[in-house]
Amino acid sequence: MKYRKLGNTGLIVSEVALGTMQFGSKMNLGNLGQEETTRMVKQALESGINFIDTADVYSLGESEALVGNALKGLRSEIVLATKFRLPMGANFNRSGATRVNILREVEDSLRRLQTDYIDLYQVHGWDSNTPLEETVRTLDDVVRQGKVRYIGLSNLMSWQAATAIMLQERLGLEKYVTAQMYYSLVGRGLEHEFQSFAEYYNIGILVWSTLAGGFLSGKYTRANPAPSGTRFGDSGQFVPFDKEMGYRLVDALKEVAARHGVSPARAAIAWTLGRPAISSVIIAARKAEHLDDNIRAVDLQLSEDDVRLLDAASDPGIPYPKWMVLQLDTAEDPRSKILHPERYKDGGVWKDLRGTRWPG
């Protein structure tokens, strides 16, 4: 196993983390019970994984409870993360990033996980119905109370995350150190703005669904769609993407995987691990052999040719305003080539769309 720092903290986590959405039966995303959960947690820890991510909403608390049982006697050996924000019952006040709900949910998660502290407590999404100051002040409170060590965000747009962090800085509150976000070869939207935001603030990105709900395992083709009994087959397209582009990408992924004698899934995870600002990639499996294969991605070193092929096959294009930012900052500003010559290796990071304006 290989390890990285968790964002801008001193905490060290494994390059891949064990995801837990498949634990429990109330979401139809795995239906693994206690015996299977305990076995998978043990397998992860024996492989060197020291980071487990869950959420209160996963099977409405069942996943946290199963993980808590599996970690008896092992809690101090791992970094444990969970999330709050999504509805946990019919009562509308059991939803959101309100003071009432955060204080209730952190206690419920501590009880289910059978621990007295959570290493990383993450807001599971933006709450447009609650004042942001209420959320960040309450998260600061649970850190100061010793119930939470670090806080993170998930599924926010870059302006939302930046606004939150600037408010935390202005008020002298505990700041978000991680961002749990979807990112995959068929879902590279994170690169448009959020990745640059994360690098600027030294926020560690925790990647979820880097196999796009199982699609990038390479098992499914136009002629061989996902059967029932699989996550992709039972739950449909877990994340949105253009399937035709996806099938073309899988062809390229299989070519890269064949060069190294590995599975397409392993190659896809290795590609993600090589991207900027990544602290850890969350992996999840229902079978031990799939988990083992995913874990082995940390040892796969893709060549520059591999990366170029995958990048080209999955290129989503560059939307405005990012193309203009790159145009002005890297193509038209002569200082960039002097200050950051490494960025211009092999022709540079951005082709000048309006012709060469500066000598050199």
Steps between C-alpha positions, in 0.01 A plus 500: 500500500604860441397800708434872466415791726136579553481842338688767693522297821759280664271197482620222268253283310526214253483589130180296479228508762232241567156622401199359681188574297474126425458414868136462605178415323294819486656655189518196269864579424669193640286343771805378692429395857715492811706194410588633155567849637736372768684284248541788255618744769756243615620448142538876452697546820727204423579657162617820670186711461467724805213719376128409503225729371131465579192722548196512724269464199657180368220250558360753750764435764542129439836543327641698793375237744656215302830687474493575872461131580775404257742748661469376858850497644639664185360853514822672602686348204299668227387840375121499506288738294126546479253753360174679584248717316256267318159400639503242778127471549157638415540794739620791285725622784699177467658641187741777414809670640318675784632529854221273625566231243881508521499467878249214480670318213851517644374333818311234302808427286723474807256253655467284187875503434568419867762770535542822693649697209479524121821573315335673203143633509369610162200702388341286227391793284403866487198602709323792332243516782745560785725803560857400424624661820272271703657196337865599533462626859338173603775296335756711685315421823513120452874522430558706815289251698738221394232302314658572161865540401471652150216616278444464127249578229346292223320567172533880509566731207826690514335835585310336787813338641704819461227707668491258794875500548526877479224530761682253724820703463324829570332364813807310623325164480622150425544471123406228256805286418351259245248489218335170416407523132405284206783466247563240232619454144141545382434782745781756486291807579700547820785627285305803375528699822490293817840339464667841468309619807619196697862556399483870593360430848692173547178307539541123470258346249344168600366335187174307496380268222816520293376190314175680414281255686687202357489605134878542480556142610483436126251219536217678323481575129235598247436130436541395863309737730514465877295202624281494809689430819765761421505853639478648151225261397287533813537872562530631147754758390634605840657820367407680176729474198480461125489124449637512146801696624517254787520199273777665296685580820468141623667382178797727574499391865515134397795577272691664787405220741623235253841670480544443873315170534245649741126558509341813348376589849852500636620720216211745552580536871871546426411782257301674774780464753728687262280810480568822697381564857387142570537388862327163463275306264204327662450146375209270572426140406261220575752224434840445659676448167367832366617684811844341471525600133402860578754521783780388268448814291734686736791296358415562134714769335347619173739623232474842340363330188235326710391827654494681166281229348254505789496879516426528128227235508327667795564867417182694588621825346566820693200723576496874549634671710781247551619520139525877531687475830752264338521715189586813697715347773705244310491597133498880501689586819877476431582467870351150521763345274775660706360415843361152420701352213404147609142566394610549141663163455383332178340816366334641808175469688288705264506570127470869426166529322575846365846450363843558649510842662822485694851408387662182624 
